[in-house]
């Protein structure tokens, strides 16, 4: 997930669900992200603004945790006593949030096949990086490593993949519960701000019906009554989280128009 402050700062966020002091005692991405945002705001005379752009259900998980953590931080009067140091008091998120972009997200009830497809692709990405970087730096070794990487990925994503077989032996409920977004928490904590949905009808990880179900729930939120309905860009064919590559010009225009209308 990316957040954009009024100073064009982007930072990854992954706040802890655990008590806040431990979350800020190490190099947790959530701690880094919140500190980066307050550092940017503290060094600027501009009014703090925040635009969130999240991807897939992993981004939705992060957004859920961020909303919870932000609420605790902004309402706490003794952060320093807890070992938490910020450049400025963290304002309530409702005062700084200007918009939310949901890219290939979310689904509050991910089907098992889509869940396993996502996990398999994640494993393939990690293996690809590990294998393709296993060389001595020479051009010949680099090419050989790249070929080996492609072979490894093909084996992982194949129908007879041992990775798929292993995952299908796991309890289905355990997998789908972890993969599904906790939309109830977001509905209760997210301030009513402009929203932009971007998704595709042929996404095989976050299915279109799941996104559209959440969109309907958003439209029915009591807190959004009187507010313009979210903007929606539904693409006929585009791979999961790959809309920037499949429709680069349209994608850039969509984000630019939304950012200008919310952050201007």
C-alpha positions in Angstrom: 0.0 0.0 0.0 1.2 3.6 -0.6 0.2 6.7 1.1 0.7 10.2 -0.3 1.0 13.2 2.0 0.7 16.8 1.0 4.4 16.6 0.3 4.2 13.7 -2.2 5.7 11.3 0.3 5.1 7.6 -0.4 5.7 5.0 2.3 4.6 1.5 3.0 2.4 0.8 6.0 1.9 -2.3 8.0 0.9 -1.3 11.6 0.8 -3.8 14.4 -2.4 -5.2 15.8 -0.5 -5.7 19.1 0.0 -2.9 21.7 1.5 0.1 20.1 4.8 0.5 22.0 6.2 -2.8 20.6 5.1 -1.8 17.1 7.3 1.4 17.4 10.2 -0.3 19.1 11.7 -1.8 15.9 11.8 -1.4 12.2 8.2 -2.2 11.6 6.9 -0.7 8.3 3.9 0.8 10.1 6.1 2.7 12.5 8.3 3.9 9.7 5.3 5.0 7.6 3.5 6.9 10.3 6.8 8.6 11.4 7.5 9.5 7.8 4.1 11.1 7.4 4.4 13.2 10.6 8.0 14.1 9.7 6.7 15.4 6.3 3.9 17.3 7.8 5.9 18.8 10.6 8.5 20.2 8.2 5.9 21.8 6.0 3.6 24.8 6.4 0.9 23.1 4.3 -2.1 21.6 5.8 -1.7 17.8 6.3 -3.3 15.7 3.6 -3.3 12.0 3.0 -4.3 9.9 -0.1 -4.3 6.1 0.3 -3.7 3.8 -2.7 -4.1 0.1 -1.7 -3.6 -3.0 -3.8 -5.4 -6.3 -3.4 -6.5 -7.8 -0.1 -3.0 -7.5 1.4 -3.4 -3.7 1.0 -6.8 -3.9 2.6 -5.4 -5.9 5.5 -2.8 -3.1 6.0 -5.4 -0.4 5.7 -7.5 -2.2 8.3 -4.6 -2.3 10.7 -3.6 1.3 10.0 -7.1 2.6 10.8 -7.0 0.8 14.1 -3.4 1.9 14.9 -4.0 5.5 13.8 -7.1 5.8 16.1 -5.1 4.7 19.1 -2.1 6.9 18.3 -4.1 10.1 17.6 -6.2 9.7 20.8 -3.3 8.9 23.2 -2.1 11.6 25.4 1.1 9.9 26.6 2.9 8.6 23.6 6.3 9.6 24.9 5.7 7.7 28.1 5.0 4.6 26.0 8.3 5.1 24.1 6.7 6.5 20.9 8.2 9.6 19.5 6.6 11.5 16.6 7.6 14.8 15.0 4.1 16.2 15.7 0.9 15.1 17.4 -0.9 12.7 15.0 -4.1 14.3 13.9 -7.4 12.3 13.7 -7.4 10.5 10.4 -10.7 12.1 9.5 -8.9 15.5 9.4 -6.2 14.5 7.0 -7.6 11.7 4.8 -8.6 13.0 1.4 -9.3 9.9 -0.6 -8.9 6.1 -1.0 -8.0 4.2 -4.2 -8.8 0.5 -4.1 -6.8 -1.2 -6.8 -7.9 -4.9 -7.5 -9.5 -4.9 -4.0 -11.2 -5.9 -1.8 -13.0 -9.2 -1.3 -14.4 -10.1 2.1 -15.0 -13.7 1.1 -12.3 -15.1 -1.1 -13.0 -18.4 -2.7 -10.6 -21.3 -2.1 -9.3 -21.5 -5.6 -8.6 -17.8 -5.8 -6.9 -17.9 -2.4 -4.6 -20.7 -3.5 -3.9 -19.0 -6.8 -2.7 -15.9 -4.9 -0.5 -17.9 -2.6 1.0 -19.9 -5.5 1.9 -16.6 -7.3 3.5 -15.2 -4.2 5.6 -18.3 -3.8 6.5 -18.2 -7.5 7.6 -14.5 -7.2 9.9 -15.3 -4.2 11.4 -18.3 -6.0 11.9 -16.4 -9.2 13.8 -13.6 -7.4 16.0 -16.1 -5.5 16.9 -18.3 -8.6 17.4 -15.4 -11.0 19.8 -13.7 -8.6 21.9 -16.9 -8.1 24.8 -16.1 -10.4 28.4 -14.8 -10.4 27.6 -11.6 -12.2 28.8 -12.7 -15.6 26.5 -12.3 -18.6 26.4 -16.0 -19.3 25.6 -16.9 -15.7 23.0 -14.2 -15.6 21.2 -15.6 -18.6 21.4 -19.2 -17.3 20.0 -18.0 -13.9 17.1 -16.3 -15.8 16.3 -19.5 -17.7 16.4 -21.5 -14.4 14.1 -18.9 -12.8 11.5 -19.3 -15.6 11.6 -23.1 -15.3 11.1 -22.9 -11.5 8.1 -20.6 -11.9 6.6 -22.8 -14.5 6.9 -25.8 -12.2 5.3 -23.9 -9.3 2.3 -22.6 -11.2 1.6 -25.7 -13.2 -1.5 -27.7 -12.6 0.6 -30.6 -11.2 2.5 -28.2 -8.9 3.6 -29.7 -5.5 3.0 -26.2 -4.0 -0.7 -26.3 -5.1 -1.0 -29.9 -3.9 0.4 -28.9 -0.5 -2.0 -26.0 -0.2 -5.1 -27.9 -1.1 -4.3 -30.3 1.7 -4.6 -27.4 4.2 -8.0 -26.7 5.9 -9.9 -24.5 3.4 -11.4 -22.3 6.1 -8.0 -21.5 7.5 -6.7 -20.3 4.1 -9.7 -18.3 3.0 -10.2 -16.6 6.4 -6.6 -15.3 6.3 -7.0 -14.2 2.7 -10.3 -12.5 3.1 -10.5 -8.8 4.0 -12.1 -7.7 7.3 -14.5 -5.3 5.7 -16.6 -4.8 8.8 -13.7 -3.0 10.6 -13.1 -0.7 7.6 -16.8 0.1 7.3 -16.8 1.2 10.9 -13.5 3.2 11.0 -12.9 4.6 7.6 -13.9 8.3 7.3 -16.4 9.2 4.5 -14.1 10.4 1.8 -14.0 10.2 -2.1 -13.1 6.7 -3.3 -11.9 5.3 -6.6 -12.3 1.6 -7.4 -10.2 0.0 -10.1 -10.7 -3.7 -10.9 -11.2 -6.1 -13.8 -13.8 -8.7 -14.7 -11.3 -11.4 -15.4 -9.2 -11.1 -12.2 -8.8 -14.6 -10.9 -7.5 -13.6 -7.5 -9.8 -10.8 -6.3 -13.0 -11.6 -8.2 -15.2 -8.9 -9.6 -18.3 -10.0 -7.6 -16.3 -9.6 -4.4 -15.3 -6.0 -5.2 -18.8 -5.1 -6.3 -20.3 -6.6 -3.1 -18.0 -4.3 -1.1 -18.8 -1.4 -3.3 -22.5 -1.9 -2.6 -21.8 -2.0 1.1 -19.8 1.2 0.8 -22.8 2.9 -0.9 -25.0 1.8 2.0 -22.8 3.1 4.8 -24.9 5.6 6.9 -21.8 7.8 7.2 -21.7 8.3 3.4 -25.2 9.4 3.0 -25.2 12.7 0.9 -21.7 12.0 -0.4 -21.0 11.3 -4.0 -20.8 7.6 -4.9 -17.3 6.2 -5.4 -15.8 6.4 -8.8 -15.6 3.1 -10.6 -13.3 1.9 -13.4 -14.1 -1.7 -14.3 -11.8 -3.2 -17.0 -13.0 -6.0 -19.1 -9.6 -7.8 -19.3 -6.6 -7.1 -17.1 -4.5 -9.2 -14.8 -4.6 -8.8 -11.0 -2.9 -5.6 -9.9 -1.4 -5.2 -13.4 -3.7 -2.4 -14.8 -0.9 0.0 -14.9 0.8 -2.3 -17.4 -2.2 -3.3 -19.4 -3.7 0.2 -19.7 -0.9 2.6 -18.9 -2.3 5.8 -20.3 -5.8 5.3 -18.9 -4.4 4.2 -15.6 -2.3 7.3 -15.2 -5.2 9.6 -16.2 -7.5 7.9 -13.7 -5.1 8.3 -10.8 -4.1 11.9 -11.8 -7.7 13.1 -12.1 -8.6 11.5 -8.7 -5.5 12.8 -7.0 -6.0 16.4 -8.3 -9.7 16.4 -7.3 -8.9 15.2 -3.8 -5.5 16.7 -3.0 -5.7 20.0 -4.8 
